């Protein structure tokens, strides 16, 4: 009976060690990805200002971050103060950021990325909070639309179409 208990305990300890090893490896991958400044945010949920949470798992969306260019293809749910005639209403742009800063949060709490992207007739202020494991919250502020937040994950740009 003692050998069965010891065997079960040993397996539990090795599973915990394996989970901890995987967690540390994931954190190192995210750290490397953030510091490369080349990654993509993919949202699973949208949280419009003053609205209900919206599931985005079946809607294609992404914001590709690169120091020389940020490309956004995100849906928008909220109030537009001014909109272009014939526009699709999303937050879609491809432009060079005037600001692209990465701050490592104290106590291994993750990262904060701030970017400002001017586009024709507007600008976008993006704030991305990333946990050490890669889950993230993106908030987009604009002159022409109400603020909106998205919840999702960051990953390598090459992994976008695999998920």
Buried (B, 14 or more C-beta within 10 A) or exposed (E): EEEEEEEEEEEEEEEEEEEEEEEEEEBEBBBEBBEEEBBBBBBBBBBBBEEEEBEBEEEEBBBBBBEEEBBBBBBBBBEEEEEEEEEEEEBBBEBEBEEBEBEEEEEEEBBBBBBBBBBEEBBBBBBBBBBBEBBBBBBBBBEBBBBBBBBBBBBBBEEBEEE
